[in-house]
Amino acid sequence: MSTAPEPKLTQFKAIIFDVYGTLVDWETGLYAGLSPLINTILPADEVADWTRRETILAFGSVEKDLQFKHPDMLYRDVLAAAFVELAKRLESAVDGSVEMDGVRLKEEGKKFGDSIKDWPVFPDTRDALQYLAQHFALVVLSNVDHASFAHTHKALSDPTTTKSPFSLVITAQDVGAYKPSLAMYNRALADIQSKFGIEKHEVLVVAQSLFHDHVPANELGIPSVWIDRQGACAGVDVQGGQVDVEVRDVLGGMAEAVKEETKG
């Protein structure tokens, strides 16, 4: 963690937000979709060894490889392909003694790829975003495709007015790259400057994953806030990823910090 004095949150004008893992409970959504696969392929005496953490990390390894090899693949298709590849690796691990029909496997993979719409929003997210949007230009920078994000976007918007808290949405589909590629962050900085006249030193990154967000933010010299979602395992076991401010578990804690600063 950074040993420098924490910056005042109110000194910034724009916030780049990660979505899945930070605002949306990505790991719960993934695990719900992957558990039936684990139960189908692995022998009953081995299923218990595949904890939530084991499952998420195994899937993340496959997903990361696909994103690196196919940076222009839509995220829902990455999810589908990663589901199929994980199934094959599991079958190989048990000597192929349990096999899913190829057609069924492809269908299940597509269903998994379409499950983004069902991933739950963290309970503190919507209210915190609505408050923060009063003080900052909020920018989505996400490894997702637009069609999939549309469902999440609606869930993150004001339920009464349907007003979005976001001033700008940038996805991997727009850039043709996946975080932690610096292309994603360079695109965000360029768009923030051109659309809002906000310079890099006025931009803050808020994210859960050290790997996907804080490491590239460090490389580009962008201050960052770590939303430490307790129990999350994806993207946190990496070298580097220094953060300037740590908020434990809830995005609402960041909103409260801004409230305190504005009182002063």
C-alpha positions in Angstrom: 0.0 0.0 0.0 1.0 3.6 -0.6 2.8 5.3 2.3 2.2 8.8 0.8 -0.5 11.0 2.4 -4.0 10.2 1.2 -5.2 12.7 -1.3 -8.5 14.5 -0.7 -11.2 12.9 -2.8 -12.7 16.2 -3.5 -9.6 17.4 -5.4 -10.6 15.2 -8.3 -13.2 16.0 -11.0 -13.7 12.6 -12.6 -13.8 9.0 -11.4 -13.1 6.0 -13.5 -15.1 3.1 -12.2 -14.5 -0.6 -12.7 -17.9 -2.3 -12.7 -17.8 -6.1 -12.3 -16.1 -6.8 -8.9 -16.5 -3.2 -7.7 -20.1 -2.2 -8.3 -21.5 -5.6 -9.2 -20.9 -8.9 -7.3 -19.1 -10.6 -10.2 -17.7 -13.5 -8.2 -21.1 -14.5 -6.8 -22.5 -14.4 -10.4 -19.7 -16.4 -11.8 -19.8 -19.0 -9.0 -23.6 -19.5 -9.4 -23.1 -20.2 -13.1 -20.1 -22.5 -12.7 -21.2 -24.6 -9.7 -23.5 -26.8 -11.9 -20.6 -27.5 -14.2 -18.3 -28.5 -11.3 -21.0 -30.8 -9.9 -21.6 -32.4 -13.3 -18.0 -33.1 -14.3 -16.2 -33.9 -11.1 -16.7 -37.0 -9.0 -18.8 -36.4 -5.9 -15.8 -36.9 -3.6 -13.8 -34.2 -5.4 -16.6 -31.5 -5.6 -16.0 -30.4 -2.0 -12.4 -29.5 -2.8 -13.6 -27.0 -5.4 -14.4 -24.1 -3.1 -15.7 -20.8 -4.4 -12.2 -19.5 -4.3 -10.8 -22.5 -6.2 -13.5 -22.2 -8.8 -13.2 -18.4 -9.4 -9.4 -18.6 -9.7 -9.5 -21.5 -12.1 -12.0 -19.8 -14.3 -10.1 -16.5 -14.1 -7.0 -18.2 -15.4 -8.9 -19.4 -18.5 -10.6 -16.1 -19.0 -7.4 -14.2 -18.8 -5.8 -16.4 -21.5 -8.7 -15.9 -23.9 -8.8 -12.1 -23.4 -5.1 -11.9 -24.1 -5.4 -14.1 -27.3 -8.6 -12.6 -28.5 -8.8 -8.9 -27.4 -11.5 -8.1 -29.9 -13.8 -10.9 -28.8 -17.0 -9.7 -27.1 -17.1 -10.4 -23.4 -20.2 -12.5 -23.4 -18.4 -14.7 -26.0 -15.3 -14.8 -23.8 -17.4 -16.1 -20.9 -19.0 -18.7 -23.2 -15.6 -19.9 -24.5 -14.0 -19.9 -21.0 -16.9 -22.0 -19.7 -16.3 -24.6 -22.5 -12.5 -24.6 -22.0 -12.8 -24.9 -18.2 -15.1 -27.9 -18.7 -12.5 -29.5 -21.0 -9.8 -29.0 -18.4 -11.9 -30.5 -15.7 -12.7 -33.5 -17.8 -9.0 -33.9 -18.6 -8.2 -33.8 -14.8 -10.5 -36.7 -14.2 -9.2 -38.6 -17.2 -12.2 -37.9 -19.3 -14.3 -40.3 -17.4 -17.2 -37.8 -17.3 -18.0 -36.1 -20.5 -20.7 -33.5 -21.4 -22.2 -33.8 -24.8 -20.6 -31.2 -27.1 -23.8 -29.6 -28.2 -25.1 -29.4 -24.6 -21.7 -27.9 -23.5 -21.9 -25.2 -26.1 -25.5 -24.4 -25.2 -24.5 -24.2 -21.5 -21.6 -22.0 -22.4 -23.8 -19.6 -24.2 -26.2 -19.5 -21.3 -23.3 -18.7 -19.0 -22.2 -15.9 -21.3 -25.6 -14.4 -21.2 -25.8 -14.5 -17.4 -24.2 -11.1 -16.9 -27.7 -9.6 -16.6 -28.3 -11.8 -13.5 -25.2 -10.8 -11.6 -26.2 -9.0 -8.4 -25.4 -5.4 -7.7 -23.8 -4.8 -4.4 -26.4 -3.3 -2.0 -24.4 -0.2 -1.3 -23.7 0.6 -4.9 -26.7 2.5 -6.4 -27.1 5.1 -3.6 -23.4 5.8 -3.5 -23.2 6.3 -7.2 -26.2 8.7 -7.2 -24.4 10.8 -4.5 -21.0 10.7 -6.1 -22.5 11.7 -9.5 -23.4 15.1 -7.9 -19.7 15.8 -7.3 -17.8 14.0 -10.1 -18.1 13.0 -13.7 -18.4 9.2 -13.3 -16.9 7.1 -16.1 -17.4 3.3 -16.6 -14.3 1.5 -17.8 -15.2 -2.2 -18.1 -14.2 -5.5 -19.6 -17.7 -6.0 -21.0 -19.7 -5.5 -24.2 -22.4 -2.9 -24.6 -25.3 -5.3 -25.0 -24.4 -7.1 -21.7 -23.7 -3.9 -19.9 -27.2 -2.5 -20.8 -28.8 -4.7 -18.2 -26.3 -3.7 -15.5 -26.6 0.0 -16.5 -30.3 -0.1 -15.9 -29.8 -1.8 -12.5 -27.2 0.9 -11.5 -29.5 3.8 -12.6 -32.0 5.6 -10.4 -35.0 3.3 -10.0 -37.5 6.2 -9.9 -36.2 8.4 -12.7 -34.0 5.8 -14.6 -31.3 8.5 -14.7 -27.8 7.1 -15.2 -25.1 8.1 -12.7 -22.5 7.8 -15.5 -21.3 10.6 -17.8 -19.4 8.2 -20.0 -19.3 4.5 -20.7 -16.2 2.8 -22.2 -16.1 -0.9 -22.7 -13.6 -3.4 -24.0 -15.8 -3.6 -27.1 -15.0 0.1 -27.8 -11.3 -0.3 -27.4 -10.6 -3.8 -28.8 -8.6 -4.6 -25.7 -9.1 -5.9 -22.2 -7.8 -4.5 -18.9 -5.1 -4.5 -17.7 -4.1 -3.2 -21.1 -3.0 0.4 -20.9 -5.0 0.9 -24.1 -8.2 0.9 -22.0 -6.9 3.6 -19.6 -5.4 5.7 -22.3 -8.7 5.7 -24.1 -10.5 6.7 -21.0 -8.1 9.6 -20.2 -8.3 10.8 -23.8 -12.1 10.8 -23.8 -12.4 12.4 -20.4 -10.1 15.2 -21.6 -11.8 15.7 -24.9 -15.4 15.5 -23.6 -15.1 17.2 -20.3 -11.9 19.2 -20.4 -10.7 17.2 -17.3 -6.9 16.5 -17.2 -5.2 13.3 -15.9 -4.2 14.8 -12.6 -7.9 15.5 -11.9 -8.9 11.8 -12.5 -9.3 9.1 -9.9 -9.6 5.3 -10.4 -11.9 3.3 -8.1 -11.8 -0.4 -8.4 -11.6 -3.8 -6.5 -9.1 -5.6 -8.7 -5.4 -4.8 -8.2 -4.5 -6.7 -11.4 -7.1 -5.3 -13.8 -7.1 -1.7 -12.5 -4.6 -0.5 -9.9 -1.6 -1.9 -11.7 -2.3 0.0 -14.9 -3.3 3.1 -13.0 0.0 2.9 -11.2 1.9 2.7 -14.5 0.1 5.8 -15.8 0.4 7.7 -12.6 -3.3 7.9 -11.8 -4.3 8.0 -8.1 -6.6 5.1 -7.1 -9.0 4.0 -4.4 -9.2 0.3 -3.6 -12.7 -0.9 -2.7 -11.6 -3.9 -0.8 -14.6 -6.3 -1.2 -13.9 -8.6 1.7 -13.6 -12.2 0.6 -13.0 -11.4 -3.1 -10.2 -13.4 -4.5 -10.0 -12.4 -8.2 -7.3 -9.9 -9.1 -5.9 -9.3 -5.7 -2.9 -11.7 -5.5 -0.5 -9.7 -7.7 2.8 -7.9 -7.4 2.4 -4.1 -7.4 -1.0 -2.5 -7.4 -0.3 0.3 -5.0 -3.3 2.2 -3.9 -3.7 5.7 -2.5 -6.9 5.2 -0.5 -8.4 2.0 0.8 -12.1 1.6 1.6 -13.1 -1.6 3.2 -15.9 -3.5 1.6 -18.5 -0.8 0.8 -18.6 1.9 -1.8 -20.8 3.8 0.5 -17.7 4.4 2.7 -16.3 6.4 -0.1 -19.5 8.5 -0.5 -19.4 9.1 3.3 -15.7 10.3 3.0 -16.7 12.8 0.3 -19.5 14.1 2.5 -17.1 14.7 5.3 -14.7 16.5 3.0 -17.4 18.8 1.6 -18.5 19.7 5.2 -15.1 21.1 5.8 
